Amino acid sequence: MRHAVAQPAAGEAAPAPQAAIERHYETVLTEAALEAWIARLEAAERVSLDTETTSLNALDARIVGLSFSVEPGHAAYVPLAHHGPGAPDQLDRE
């Protein structure tokens, strides 16, 4: 899929480029880290939430992770059911 880039109308100045956002991403693997993020989520005015699933078909999909953010450039991922070589110890799904 191609996305069109908006062009300024005749006589309008091009918008200023956005400053680069410093990124802080965290993988949540402990109860303490999860509790800290829950506190941030509860205190936030806005929250972004996404799920990682095993399928795009809602009837077959199982959740294997959650990601969330409360401000640009700061996000966390909670793996719940990742398997395979190198997969970290994860929080209990319950």
Secondary structure as GFF3:
##gff-version 3
##sequence-region A 1 94
A	DSSP	beta_strand	24	27	.	.	.	ID=ss1
A	DSSP	alpha_helix	31	43	.	.	.	ID=ss2
A	DSSP	beta_strand	48	53	.	.	.	ID=ss3
A	DSSP	beta_strand	63	71	.	.	.	ID=ss4
A	DSSP	beta_strand	74	79	.	.	.	ID=ss5
###
